[in-house]
Amino acid sequence: MRIEIRRTGGFAGIERRAEVETSGRPDADDWHTLAENCLAAAHDSPPAGVPDGFSYRITVDDRTVYCSDPRLSDEQRELITKVLKEGS
C-alpha cells in the first residue's frame, strides 16, 4: 500500500509532501488499518479550513481524500504525523 500526504497552508504557506510504501514492512497491517480508518473519516473534496491552518490531501493507493485542521480525527492526525515523519 502506498500512502502519500500533501500538506498545504499554514502561516508561511509552504507545501510539504511525504510518501510511505507499506509493502514488506513488519507493521504493514497497522498502517493499513490506520489508513482505512482515515479514508472513512475524510472528505472526497477539500473542506473549508481556517485561516493559517493546514489542509491535507491523503492518497492511499488510488483513492484520494481531504481533511483540514482543526477538524482532524485522531486517526487522521496519527497517520499524517507518521507519514510526514517516516516518509520520503
GUBATI-116639 format. One line per 10 residues: their letters; for each residue x, y, z of N, C-alpha, C. Coordinates in nm, 3 decimals. Each point is the difference from the previous one (the first is absolute). Layout:
N
A) X/Y/Z/X/Y/Z/X/Y/Z  ...
***
This chain:
88
MRIEIRRTGG) 0.085/-0.118/0.000/-0.085/0.118/0.000/0.090/0.124/0.000  -0.032/0.093/-0.087/0.073/0.127/-0.006/-0.087/0.107/0.064  0.056/0.071/0.097/-0.071/0.107/0.070/0.078/0.129/-0.022  -0.068/0.099/-0.054/0.063/0.130/-0.024/-0.079/0.109/0.071  0.072/0.090/0.064/-0.060/0.116/0.067/0.055/0.125/-0.066  -0.091/0.092/-0.031/0.039/0.132/-0.049/-0.063/0.102/0.093  0.084/0.079/0.065/-0.047/0.103/0.094/0.023/0.137/-0.062  -0.103/0.081/-0.001/0.010/0.137/-0.051/-0.057/0.096/0.104  0.029/0.127/-0.019/-0.055/0.102/0.088/0.097/0.036/0.110  -0.055/0.036/0.114/0.083/0.047/0.110/0.037/0.145/-0.019
FAGIERRAEV) 0.066/0.055/0.098/0.034/0.142/-0.002/0.091/0.034/-0.119  0.098/-0.086/-0.027/0.095/0.028/-0.108/-0.048/-0.052/-0.136  -0.101/-0.086/-0.002/-0.052/-0.053/-0.124/0.093/-0.097/-0.071  0.089/-0.063/0.074/0.095/-0.093/-0.059/-0.062/-0.138/-0.012  0.014/-0.061/-0.119/-0.053/-0.134/-0.022/0.102/-0.103/0.048  -0.051/-0.105/0.060/0.085/-0.112/0.041/-0.066/-0.128/-0.049  0.082/-0.092/-0.049/-0.052/-0.124/-0.055/0.090/-0.114/0.045  -0.062/-0.114/0.032/0.076/-0.119/0.037/-0.080/-0.123/-0.040  0.070/-0.111/-0.018/-0.062/-0.124/-0.045/0.063/-0.118/0.074  -0.084/-0.098/0.032/0.047/-0.124/0.062/-0.056/-0.117/-0.079
ETSGRPDADD) 0.084/-0.095/-0.032/-0.042/-0.126/-0.062/0.001/-0.105/0.110  -0.115/-0.061/0.026/-0.011/-0.093/0.112/0.033/-0.144/-0.036  0.011/-0.032/-0.128/0.029/-0.137/-0.042/0.131/-0.047/0.062  -0.004/-0.118/0.060/0.119/-0.058/0.058/0.035/0.050/0.139  -0.073/0.096/0.052/0.028/0.050/0.135/-0.060/-0.096/0.102  0.068/-0.022/0.110/-0.056/-0.088/0.103/-0.126/0.058/0.065  -0.018/0.132/-0.006/-0.117/0.066/0.058/-0.103/0.040/-0.105  0.003/-0.067/-0.116/-0.089/0.036/-0.111/-0.147/-0.008/0.039  -0.039/-0.101/0.077/-0.141/-0.012/0.039/-0.046/0.120/0.082  0.085/0.051/0.087/-0.034/0.119/0.080/-0.020/0.121/-0.091
WHTLAENCLA) 0.089/0.017/-0.097/-0.013/0.111/-0.096/-0.130/-0.013/-0.079  -0.033/-0.121/-0.044/-0.121/-0.021/-0.080/-0.125/0.034/0.080  -0.006/-0.044/0.124/-0.115/0.030/0.085/-0.014/0.150/0.022  0.110/0.065/0.031/-0.001/0.144/0.023/-0.043/0.075/-0.127  0.052/-0.041/-0.115/-0.035/0.065/-0.126/-0.148/-0.018/-0.032  -0.053/-0.119/0.017/-0.142/-0.025/-0.027/-0.089/0.084/0.090  0.036/0.015/0.127/-0.077/0.083/0.093/0.004/0.147/-0.042  0.113/0.044/-0.051/0.013/0.138/-0.047/-0.086/0.026/-0.123  0.000/-0.094/-0.091/-0.082/0.015/-0.121/-0.147/0.011/0.035  -0.044/-0.078/0.096/-0.141/-0.001/0.038/-0.043/0.133/0.063
AAHDSPPAGV) 0.092/0.070/0.065/-0.035/0.122/0.074/0.027/0.128/-0.079  0.051/-0.010/-0.123/0.039/0.118/-0.077/-0.106/0.037/-0.103  0.028/0.107/-0.073/-0.092/0.054/-0.101/0.052/-0.032/-0.140  -0.091/-0.012/-0.095/0.039/-0.024/-0.139/0.042/0.128/-0.073  -0.026/0.115/0.061/0.045/0.128/-0.055/0.054/0.083/0.116  0.086/0.097/-0.029/0.062/0.078/0.108/-0.104/0.074/0.084  0.002/-0.020/0.133/-0.092/0.072/0.087/0.053/0.142/0.026  -0.088/0.085/0.048/0.043/0.136/0.037/0.092/-0.010/0.120  0.109/0.071/-0.006/0.095/0.001/0.110/-0.015/0.127/0.082  0.101/0.028/0.078/0.004/0.121/0.080/0.121/0.081/-0.044
PDGFSYRITV) -0.001/0.132/0.022/0.115/0.082/-0.039/0.129/-0.054/0.064  0.103/-0.011/-0.080/0.132/-0.047/0.041/0.000/-0.145/0.049  -0.106/-0.074/-0.026/-0.005/-0.142/0.036/0.054/-0.085/-0.114  0.029/-0.124/0.031/0.049/-0.092/-0.101/-0.115/-0.077/-0.064  0.014/-0.026/-0.128/-0.092/-0.087/-0.073/0.081/-0.119/-0.049  -0.065/-0.116/-0.006/0.070/-0.123/-0.034/-0.070/-0.073/-0.114  0.081/-0.056/-0.088/-0.048/-0.092/-0.101/0.065/-0.134/0.033  -0.083/-0.100/0.026/0.049/-0.133/0.035/-0.034/-0.093/-0.115  0.103/-0.062/-0.058/-0.020/-0.094/-0.108/0.048/-0.137/0.045  -0.092/-0.095/-0.004/0.032/-0.139/0.035/-0.025/-0.082/-0.126
DDRTVYCSDP) 0.108/-0.050/-0.056/-0.004/-0.069/-0.129/-0.067/0.091/-0.103  -0.122/-0.030/-0.043/-0.064/0.081/-0.104/-0.117/0.084/0.051  -0.015/0.012/0.131/-0.109/0.081/0.056/0.057/0.121/0.072  -0.057/0.117/-0.030/0.044/0.125/0.061/-0.115/0.061/0.079  0.031/0.044/0.122/-0.097/0.068/0.085/0.067/0.124/0.059  -0.082/0.083/0.064/0.048/0.128/0.051/-0.048/0.022/0.143  0.081/0.075/0.075/-0.039/0.041/0.135/0.079/0.126/0.035  -0.037/0.065/0.108/0.070/0.123/0.037/-0.005/0.020/0.151  0.100/0.074/0.047/0.004/0.041/0.140/-0.112/0.101/0.022  -0.058/0.008/0.112/0.024/-0.078/0.121/-0.092/-0.122/0.013
RLSDEQRELI) -0.066/-0.037/-0.108/-0.100/-0.107/0.007/0.055/-0.133/-0.052  0.114/-0.041/0.054/0.057/-0.131/-0.035/-0.044/-0.103/0.101  -0.029/-0.120/-0.047/-0.027/-0.109/0.094/0.133/-0.043/0.061  -0.005/-0.074/0.109/0.123/-0.049/0.062/0.080/-0.086/-0.097  -0.071/-0.083/-0.078/0.068/-0.086/-0.097/0.066/0.081/-0.111  -0.068/0.104/-0.048/0.058/0.085/-0.103/0.126/0.068/0.052  -0.007/0.054/0.119/0.115/0.068/0.059/0.118/-0.098/0.016  -0.029/-0.122/0.045/0.105/-0.099/0.018/0.063/-0.039/-0.134  -0.082/-0.026/-0.100/0.052/-0.039/-0.132/0.083/0.113/-0.061  -0.052/0.120/0.005/0.072/0.115/-0.056/0.135/0.015/0.067
TKVLKEGS) 0.002/-0.007/0.132/0.125/0.014/0.075/0.099/-0.109/-0.037  -0.047/-0.124/-0.006/0.089/-0.113/-0.032/0.056/0.012/-0.141  -0.083/0.031/-0.097/0.048/0.009/-0.138/0.097/0.116/-0.016  -0.032/0.117/0.055/0.089/0.114/-0.013/0.133/-0.024/0.072  -0.002/-0.079/0.106/0.121/-0.030/0.076/0.084/-0.108/-0.068  -0.063/-0.108/-0.046/0.073/-0.115/-0.053/0.013/0.000/-0.152  -0.084/0.076/-0.066/-0.003/-0.005/-0.147/0.115/0.074/-0.065  0.011/-0.024/-0.126/0.106/0.068/-0.076/-0.061/0.095/-0.101
***
